[in-house]
Each structure stands twice: as structure tokens, then as C-alpha cells.
């Protein structure tokens, strides 16, 4: 039902590392939990429903950030409630651990401290900021259109790794605190500018472009606890599908990003066409629609973690682990720079309404 594969990285270049697969999003969530949370290591678990992807993105950022880096599990989607409860028991194995429910129902939780975060994106965001500081590191919040799960997934990856809450643009909760926080809008969304000290924007023309924009303008400038980068920090991306219909892998990428950041890496969530090929430099040079992400992975200092659904392959037909067709003799570093510059759209707007 699920598999964890490891591919040895070549020296001196970014590569594909662990590939975590599941037949469904539900089984993939359990596989990610098993991989990154040894038995009894988690203080709690966040459970949500990926069918409501905007709300689930807020829950994902919470799982990696304010909740204290805990697993994110999904109800349904190929797994039984009993399987979810079994994974909660395995990961926590403690005295009355907390189970946060975000738009999900799960019975049989006697003995757990069950906290219901709400059944809408606005309710979940409001309850999340009520659990701790309203704004995250650097007095910032992340804002997105909760109908755009791709924007939510890449924002959740950054928020989970660096402790910044994620808010839905159409229902900004009260209680953001004083002084007003800085809003970083990921993707296209209108926000009430009077609620924030400043409104910054990170945008991209497609899922890959948006994820590369967040990687190069936000993640690249961060360090543990949100401090500016002062020493070299290895780039170790997390790749997930941003072009398919199932948001599960991309939402789970936030949990992996938080784990990698805790280990001292810079972990952008990069959205690709199902999954990258093992030959990242070849994929970059071939210029598929997710080339900007492949190029960034190829330039990374460490191995890219990949989350994928077993039966979902690339739309260009290139199987994972094989080289994409080359397009000539142009070296991938130059192509990478050109592609990243071509897709990056970053603007600061002050007073936007």
C-alpha cells in the first residue's frame, strides 16, 4: 500500500533522496508519520480532511508550527478510522496526548485530549491563533485564497517550517494583536490592508512558478526561528504534485518541511508534475512545465524528499528514475537561472484593499 525508497545522491549536486509513496492520501499520511515520527515521539496529532484543502492547509501549517511539530493525518481517503487511531497511538504513546480535529470527525478517542479546531477555514485559523501568538516569527502571517489549495500548500510549507500561521483571505480572524502584523499574501487574493502593518505579495503564473517564488524570496532568506540567514544552510526541498487533482501529497509536504528545518535545512515545498525524475539536471535541461522546480532541486545542497501517490505519474510520460529527453548542450545552471527569473513574480503592495 505504501513504500519508502532511498536513492543515493551523487556527490556535489542536488538529487532525489527519499521517495515516500502511498496508494491514497490517507495511506501516504500514515507513511509520512511513520517516517518522521518514531514511536512515542509526538506530543499530539492533527487530523483533518483533505477534501477541504484550504482548511487542511491551515491545519498543516499548525501541525508543523504552533502545535509543536506533530503528525498530520487524514480521515478517509483509503484508510479506516481504526488505522488512523492506530497511528495516533503509535506516534504518541504518551500520557493523554492531544488530538486536534480540523473539519474532521473521529470516534474512539477516549483517553486523549481532543481539541476541535472548527469546521471552516476561518474557524480553524481563529482557533489556531488563539492557541498562541497571533503572528509568527517576525510578526508575520501568511494569507491565501482558501479555494486555491496549491497556494495553501506552499504557504503551509513555509509556515510550518518557520512558525508562521496561515490565514484565509476571505475570513481574517480577529485578535491579530498589536502592533499589526505584516501579511505575506501567497498567490492571488484580496486582503483588507487596514488589518496589517504592510502587505507583501508572492505570486507565480502556475503551481511550479508559485512554489519557486516562495522558495527563492521567503525560504531562501530564513534561518531557524525566522532569523536572517547568516551562515550557509543546506537547501533540501520537498517535492509534491501540484498539477493533479489530489492535494494530499502537497499538504503533507508541510510536515516534512518542518522536520527538515528542525534538522538544520532550508526546506522549500516545490510543486511538480506528479514527481521529479531521478536525473534532476536532465529534467531541468529538458524544460518540462515544472522545469524551474527541477532546476532548483538540481542546484540544491542535499537530497530532495518526494511525496507521491503510487499510481500517479508525470503527464509528459517520463517515468521517475529515468532521464528526460535532452534539448541540447545548454548547461542546467544557466537554464535554471533563466527559468527561475522568468517565473518569479514578487511585488510589495502597501494599502491594498
NORPESUL-V838515 format. One record per backbone hydrogen bond with DSSP energy under -1.0 kcal/mol. CO is the residue of the C=O (numbers start at 1). NH is the residue of the N-H. Records with the same first field share a line. If there is no record, write none. Layout:
BEGIN
CO=NH  NH
END
This chain:
BEGIN
1=23
3=21
5=19
10=13
15=304
18=306
19=5
20=308
21=3
22=310
24=28
25=29
26=30
27=31
28=32
29=33
30=34
31=35
32=36
33=37
38=41
43=98
45=100
46=73
47=102
48=75
49=52
52=56
53=57
54=58
55=59
56=60
57=61
58=62
59=63
60=64
61=65
62=67
63=70
65=68
71=46
73=48
77=26
80=84
81=85
82=86
83=87
84=88
85=89
86=90
87=91
88=92
90=40
91=42
97=113
98=45
99=115
100=47
101=117
109=112
112=114
113=99
115=101
118=103
120=124
121=125
122=126
123=127
124=128
125=129
126=130
128=131
136=139
139=182
140=136
141=184
142=167
143=186
144=169
145=148
148=152
149=153
150=154
151=155
152=156
153=157
154=158
155=159
156=160
157=161
158=162
159=163  164
165=142
167=144
168=171
181=197
182=141
183=200
184=143
185=202
191=193
192=195
193=196
198=183
199=349
200=185
201=347
202=187
203=345
206=210
207=211
208=212
209=213
210=214
211=215
212=216
213=217
214=218  219
215=220
218=221
219=222
223=226
224=227
234=266
235=302
237=305
238=270
239=307
240=272
247=251
248=252
249=253
251=254
252=256
253=257
254=258
255=259
256=260
257=261
258=262
260=265
261=264
266=236
268=238
270=240
272=242  274
273=275
278=280
279=283
280=284
281=285
282=286
284=287
288=291
290=294
291=295
292=296
293=297
294=298
295=299
297=300
298=14
304=17
305=239
306=20
308=22
309=312
314=317
319=322
331=335
332=336
333=337
334=338
335=339
336=340
337=341
338=342
339=343
340=344
345=203
347=201
352=193
END
